[in-house]
Amino acid sequence: MLTGNGCPKTALSIRDALEALEGRWKLLILFALSSGPKRFRQLSGEVTGITDKILSKELKALEMNQLVNRKVFDTFPPTVEYSITEHGASLEKVLEELHYWGLAHRTKIMVNN
């Protein structure tokens, strides 16, 4: 468990993780891809509320951080498929814990209001 002892290396690693996953959409995109490869339209439909422009931008950032693969098939018109990398899949436990924490948080907030 992290102790928050102010260790610069701990702070740097957390900052690096947050920078790679920052924003409203990246974790949701990774969660959608965790069930298998998807084409752009499929992702757009699963990650509700995201615009095509932002989805494209976020996919490029995830690809740059080696969390997502982009595969172009030699078809006409070209078919592009996105999948989670092994490195991205290493976030599975984090995503699962966030899911459960979010459920508990929602329940707590609804009970207290």
Secondary structure, 3 states (H helix, E strand, C coil): CCCCCCCHHHHHHHHHHHHHHCCCCHHHHHHHHCCCCEEHHHHHHHCCCCCHHHHHHHHHHHHHCCCEEEEEECCCCCEEEEEECHHHHCCHHHHHHHHHHHHHHHHHHHHHC
